[in-house]
Amino acid sequence: MRHLLSAMGLHVATESDANNEAARLSKKNRLPAAKVVAASSTAELPLGDAAYAEAFRIGDTHRIVKPAGRESIELPPLAPGYYDIVSEDDEYACCRLIVTPSSCFMPDALKHGARRFGLSSHLYSLRDARDSGIGDFETLARFCETTAKLGGVLAGINPLHHMFPEDRKRVSPYQPSDRRFIDPIYIDIEAFGGSSAPQLRSLKHVDYAAAWQHKDAVLRKAFAAQGESSDFESFIARGGAALQSHAKFESRANPANQRYVMWLQWIADKQLAAAARARKAPVSPLASIATWRWVAPSMAAKRPKRPRSMRQPFRSERRPIRSPPMARSGTCRRSIR
């Protein structure tokens, strides 16, 4: 229990430390737990006590002194972001300050009346003639091409959060194992000499377990055959502690898999970057994926031009899919000519 509490940031090394933490947590905060204010504007923060003078700090940039007799302090104009207001005299008096912009982001073109459009779909439900029973990054590239040919400027897809490779029954992209990383099930295995799986592509529903088993076998062989790569080592260095922790968690049953897990992220990042940037139609996951922070500019090199025989678009068919829990959509048209 002590280790668990320590991981939560509580000081419980000794019984005295634990008692002090219990007292701190039970003491009532005089300040509101949080306050939302508009950026670049002033606001009042109620303190609930006017008896004496008191100094407050806002992060490391501002210091405000409240004279005796006042029950509030005036907050200075701040840039959008999150700040902590803490009393210098009472560590229990703290408030999370949320500073919001005046409006949502609006591209310059739209501000002046221009109109833009794009296509959106769940990537796992898209199909073409060479996938392995689930849409992959090559499918995404073709989706971007189709969008661009129609004049669209955006290709919207579902979150690509890392799911649970050891339990592919858990398929909802909104209940992932880790939102910071990409699910390797979307990797295009043809790039590693893997063959498509017609038996999976012909199924009525997406078989996540079978699709991952098929891809994992190909990817493990490719990983084993890979030699030294300075790009891969640089990717690991950029990923830092977050990537290392992710690899450890995903390899808890077999610690020897840690580099394989990181390699899958490297490949997924490269393929996603190539699909998004080389096809002139930016990809926009319909939820934030922090993995973008590790997409290096070198990964956005233009993809080699495919032979004409490989440029077929999506198959045109009416295909029911097995949607994730809480997002079931029944029979959906997910193919584009």
C-alpha positions as CSV (number, residue, x, y, z in Angstrom):
1,M,0.0,0.0,0.0
2,R,2.9,2.4,0.8
3,H,4.3,1.9,-2.7
4,L,0.9,2.6,-4.2
5,L,0.4,5.8,-2.2
6,S,3.9,6.9,-3.1
7,A,3.2,6.5,-6.8
8,M,0.2,8.8,-6.3
9,G,2.6,11.5,-5.0
10,L,1.9,11.1,-1.3
11,H,4.7,11.1,1.3
12,V,4.1,8.0,3.4
13,A,7.6,6.7,4.1
14,T,7.0,6.8,7.9
15,E,3.9,6.8,10.1
16,S,4.5,10.4,10.9
17,D,4.6,11.2,7.1
18,A,1.3,9.3,6.6
19,N,-0.3,11.2,9.5
20,N,0.8,14.5,8.0
21,E,-0.6,13.6,4.6
22,A,-3.9,12.5,6.2
23,A,-4.1,15.9,7.9
24,R,-3.3,17.8,4.8
25,L,-5.9,16.0,2.7
26,S,-8.6,16.4,5.3
27,K,-8.0,20.1,5.8
28,K,-10.5,22.2,3.9
29,N,-9.2,24.3,1.1
30,R,-10.2,28.0,1.4
31,L,-10.0,28.5,-2.3
32,P,-12.2,27.1,-5.0
33,A,-10.9,23.8,-6.5
34,A,-10.8,25.4,-9.9
35,K,-11.7,28.6,-11.7
36,V,-12.2,29.2,-15.4
37,V,-11.3,32.6,-16.8
38,A,-11.0,34.1,-20.3
39,A,-7.5,34.7,-21.7
40,S,-6.1,38.2,-21.6
41,S,-8.7,39.4,-19.2
42,T,-8.8,40.2,-15.5
43,A,-10.9,38.3,-13.0
44,E,-11.5,38.1,-9.3
45,L,-10.7,35.0,-7.2
46,P,-12.6,34.8,-3.9
47,L,-10.6,33.8,-0.9
48,G,-13.1,33.5,1.9
49,D,-10.9,35.2,4.4
50,A,-10.2,39.0,4.7
51,A,-8.5,39.1,8.1
52,Y,-4.9,39.3,7.1
53,A,-2.5,40.1,4.2
54,E,-1.4,37.1,2.1
55,A,0.8,36.4,-0.9
56,F,-0.1,34.0,-3.7
57,R,1.9,32.6,-6.6
58,I,0.6,31.7,-10.0
59,G,3.1,29.2,-11.4
60,D,6.6,30.7,-11.5
61,T,5.7,33.9,-13.3
62,H,3.3,35.9,-11.1
63,R,3.1,36.9,-7.4
64,I,0.0,38.6,-6.0
65,V,-0.2,40.2,-2.5
66,K,-3.6,40.5,-1.0
67,P,-3.9,43.4,1.6
68,A,-5.7,42.8,4.8
69,G,-9.4,43.5,4.6
70,R,-9.9,42.2,1.0
71,E,-11.8,38.9,0.4
72,S,-10.5,38.4,-3.1
73,I,-7.5,38.9,-5.4
74,E,-7.5,40.3,-8.9
75,L,-5.9,37.8,-11.3
76,P,-3.7,39.3,-14.0
77,P,-4.3,38.7,-17.8
78,L,-2.9,35.3,-18.7
79,A,-2.3,33.3,-21.9
80,P,-4.5,30.2,-22.4
81,G,-3.4,27.3,-20.4
82,Y,-3.5,25.7,-16.9
83,Y,-2.0,27.4,-13.9
84,D,-1.8,26.6,-10.1
85,I,-2.5,29.4,-7.6
86,V,-0.9,28.6,-4.3
87,S,-0.7,30.7,-1.1
88,E,2.8,31.3,0.2
89,D,1.6,31.1,3.7
90,D,-0.8,28.2,3.5
91,E,0.1,25.2,1.3
92,Y,-3.5,23.9,1.7
93,A,-4.8,27.0,-0.1
94,C,-4.6,26.2,-3.8
95,C,-6.7,26.5,-6.9
96,R,-6.3,25.2,-10.5
97,L,-6.8,28.1,-12.9
98,I,-8.0,27.2,-16.4
99,V,-7.5,30.1,-18.9
100,T,-9.5,29.6,-22.1
101,P,-9.1,31.3,-25.5
102,S,-11.9,33.6,-26.5
103,S,-13.1,31.2,-29.3
104,C,-12.2,27.9,-30.9
105,F,-9.5,27.8,-33.5
106,M,-10.6,28.9,-37.0
107,P,-8.4,28.6,-40.1
108,D,-7.8,31.9,-41.8
109,A,-9.5,30.7,-45.0
110,L,-12.7,29.9,-43.1
111,K,-12.6,33.2,-41.3
112,H,-13.1,34.9,-44.7
113,G,-16.0,32.8,-45.9
114,A,-14.2,29.9,-47.7
115,R,-15.8,26.5,-47.6
116,R,-13.9,23.2,-47.1
117,F,-15.0,19.6,-46.9
118,G,-13.6,16.2,-46.3
119,L,-14.5,12.5,-45.9
120,S,-14.6,10.6,-42.7
121,S,-14.9,6.9,-41.8
122,H,-13.7,4.4,-39.3
123,L,-10.4,3.1,-40.6
124,Y,-11.1,-0.5,-39.4
125,S,-14.2,-0.6,-41.6
126,L,-12.7,0.5,-44.9
127,R,-11.8,-2.1,-47.4
128,D,-9.7,-2.5,-50.5
129,A,-8.6,-5.5,-52.6
130,R,-5.4,-6.2,-50.6
131,D,-6.2,-5.7,-46.9
132,S,-6.1,-8.4,-44.2
133,G,-9.7,-8.1,-43.0
134,I,-9.3,-4.7,-41.5
135,G,-8.4,-1.3,-42.9
136,D,-4.7,-0.4,-42.6
137,F,-2.4,2.5,-43.4
138,E,-2.3,1.7,-47.1
139,T,-6.1,1.7,-47.0
140,L,-5.8,5.1,-45.3
141,A,-3.5,6.4,-48.0
142,R,-6.0,5.4,-50.7
143,F,-8.8,7.0,-48.6
144,C,-6.7,10.2,-48.6
145,E,-6.2,9.9,-52.4
146,T,-10.0,9.5,-52.9
147,T,-10.7,12.5,-50.7
148,A,-8.2,14.7,-52.6
149,K,-9.5,13.6,-56.0
150,L,-13.0,14.7,-54.9
151,G,-11.6,18.1,-53.8
152,G,-11.6,17.4,-50.1
153,V,-9.0,18.7,-47.8
154,L,-9.5,16.5,-44.8
155,A,-9.7,12.7,-44.1
156,G,-11.3,12.0,-40.8
157,I,-10.8,8.7,-39.1
158,N,-11.5,7.0,-35.7
159,P,-8.9,7.3,-32.9
160,L,-6.0,4.9,-33.5
161,H,-5.2,4.4,-29.8
162,H,-3.3,1.4,-28.8
163,M,-5.7,-1.4,-27.9
164,F,-5.0,-4.8,-26.1
165,P,-3.1,-7.2,-28.5
166,E,-3.5,-9.9,-25.9
167,D,-7.2,-9.4,-25.7
168,R,-8.6,-8.5,-29.1
169,K,-12.2,-8.8,-27.9
170,R,-11.8,-5.3,-26.4
171,V,-12.1,-3.4,-29.6
172,S,-13.6,0.0,-28.7
173,P,-11.1,2.8,-29.7
174,Y,-12.6,4.9,-26.9
175,Q,-11.5,2.4,-24.2
176,P,-7.8,1.8,-25.1
177,S,-4.8,0.5,-23.3
178,D,-2.8,3.7,-24.0
179,R,-4.0,6.8,-25.8
180,R,-0.5,8.0,-26.5
181,F,0.4,5.2,-28.9
182,I,-0.9,3.7,-32.2
183,D,-2.5,0.3,-32.4
184,P,-0.1,-1.9,-34.6
185,I,-3.1,-3.7,-36.1
186,Y,-3.3,-0.9,-38.7
187,I,0.2,-1.6,-40.0
188,D,0.3,-2.6,-43.7
189,I,2.1,-5.9,-43.7
190,E,2.5,-6.0,-47.5
191,A,5.3,-3.5,-47.0
192,F,7.1,-6.5,-45.3
193,G,6.3,-9.1,-47.9
194,G,3.2,-10.3,-46.0
195,S,0.3,-11.5,-48.1
196,S,-3.3,-10.4,-47.8
197,A,-5.9,-12.6,-46.1
198,P,-8.9,-13.1,-48.4
199,Q,-10.5,-15.4,-45.9
200,L,-10.5,-12.5,-43.4
201,R,-11.6,-10.0,-45.9
202,S,-14.6,-12.0,-46.9
203,L,-15.9,-12.2,-43.4
204,K,-19.2,-10.5,-42.5
205,H,-17.6,-8.9,-39.4
206,V,-14.1,-7.7,-38.6
207,D,-12.3,-10.5,-36.8
208,Y,-9.8,-8.5,-34.7
209,A,-8.1,-11.5,-33.1
210,A,-7.5,-13.4,-36.4
211,A,-6.4,-10.2,-38.2
212,W,-3.8,-9.5,-35.5
213,Q,-2.6,-13.1,-35.4
214,H,-2.0,-13.0,-39.1
215,K,-0.2,-9.6,-39.0
216,D,1.8,-10.4,-35.8
217,A,3.3,-13.4,-37.4
218,V,4.5,-11.4,-40.4
219,L,5.7,-8.5,-38.3
220,R,7.7,-10.7,-35.9
221,K,9.6,-12.2,-38.8
222,A,10.3,-8.7,-40.2
223,F,11.5,-7.5,-36.8
224,A,13.8,-10.6,-36.3
225,A,15.3,-10.0,-39.8
226,Q,16.0,-6.3,-39.2
227,G,19.6,-5.3,-38.6
228,E,20.9,-2.2,-36.8
229,S,19.0,1.0,-37.5
230,S,20.0,4.4,-36.3
231,D,16.6,5.8,-37.2
232,F,15.0,3.2,-34.9
233,E,17.3,4.0,-32.0
234,S,16.6,7.7,-32.5
235,F,12.9,7.0,-32.3
236,I,13.4,5.2,-29.0
237,A,15.4,8.1,-27.7
238,R,12.7,10.6,-28.7
239,G,10.0,8.4,-27.2
240,G,11.7,8.7,-23.8
241,A,10.3,7.3,-20.6
242,A,6.7,7.2,-22.0
243,L,7.7,4.8,-24.8
244,Q,9.8,2.7,-22.4
245,S,6.9,2.4,-19.9
246,H,4.5,1.5,-22.7
247,A,6.8,-1.3,-23.9
248,K,7.2,-2.7,-20.4
249,F,3.5,-2.7,-19.8
250,E,2.7,-4.4,-23.1
251,S,5.5,-6.9,-22.5
252,R,4.7,-7.8,-18.9
253,A,4.0,-11.4,-19.9
254,N,7.3,-11.6,-21.8
255,P,9.9,-8.8,-21.1
256,A,11.9,-9.9,-24.1
257,N,9.2,-8.3,-26.3
258,Q,9.9,-4.8,-25.3
259,R,12.0,-3.8,-28.3
260,Y,9.4,-5.5,-30.6
261,V,6.7,-3.3,-29.1
262,M,8.7,-0.2,-29.6
263,W,9.6,-1.3,-33.2
264,L,5.8,-1.7,-33.9
265,Q,5.3,1.9,-32.8
266,W,8.2,3.1,-35.1
267,I,6.6,1.3,-38.1
268,A,3.1,2.5,-37.3
269,D,4.3,6.1,-37.0
270,K,6.2,5.9,-40.3
271,Q,3.3,4.4,-42.2
272,L,0.7,6.9,-40.7
273,A,3.0,9.8,-41.5
274,A,3.4,8.6,-45.1
275,A,-0.3,8.1,-45.6
276,A,-1.2,11.5,-44.0
277,R,1.4,13.7,-45.6
278,A,2.2,12.2,-49.0
279,R,-1.4,12.1,-50.3
280,K,-2.3,15.8,-50.1
281,A,-5.3,15.3,-47.7
282,P,-4.4,15.6,-44.0
283,V,-5.6,12.9,-41.7
284,S,-7.5,14.0,-38.7
285,P,-8.3,11.3,-36.0
286,L,-11.6,12.1,-34.4
287,A,-9.8,12.2,-31.1
288,S,-6.4,13.3,-30.0
289,I,-3.5,10.9,-30.4
290,A,-0.4,12.1,-28.8
291,T,1.7,9.7,-30.8
292,W,2.0,12.5,-33.4
293,R,4.7,14.1,-31.3
294,W,7.1,11.3,-32.4
295,V,6.4,11.6,-36.1
296,A,9.7,12.9,-37.4
297,P,9.9,15.0,-40.6
298,S,12.0,12.3,-42.2
299,M,9.1,9.9,-41.9
300,A,7.0,12.1,-44.2
301,A,9.1,11.3,-47.3
302,K,6.9,10.9,-50.4
303,R,5.8,7.3,-50.9
304,P,7.0,5.5,-54.0
305,K,4.5,5.6,-56.9
306,R,2.6,2.3,-57.1
307,P,2.3,0.4,-60.3
308,R,-1.0,1.2,-62.2
309,S,-2.2,-2.3,-61.5
310,M,-2.2,-1.5,-57.8
311,R,-4.2,1.7,-58.0
312,Q,-7.6,0.2,-57.7
313,P,-9.9,2.1,-55.4
314,F,-12.0,0.6,-52.6
315,R,-14.4,-2.2,-53.6
316,S,-18.0,-1.0,-53.9
317,E,-20.1,-3.2,-51.7
318,R,-22.6,-3.0,-48.9
319,R,-20.8,-4.5,-45.9
320,P,-22.0,-4.9,-42.3
321,I,-19.3,-4.4,-39.7
322,R,-19.0,-5.3,-36.0
323,S,-18.8,-1.9,-34.4
324,P,-17.1,-1.4,-31.0
325,P,-19.3,-1.5,-27.9
326,M,-21.3,1.7,-27.4
327,A,-20.8,2.6,-31.0
328,R,-22.7,-0.1,-32.9
329,S,-23.9,1.2,-36.3
330,G,-25.3,-1.9,-38.0
331,T,-24.9,-2.2,-41.7
332,C,-22.9,0.7,-43.1
333,R,-21.6,1.5,-46.6
334,R,-17.9,1.8,-46.1
335,S,-16.6,1.5,-49.7
336,I,-15.8,4.1,-52.2
337,R,-15.4,3.9,-56.0
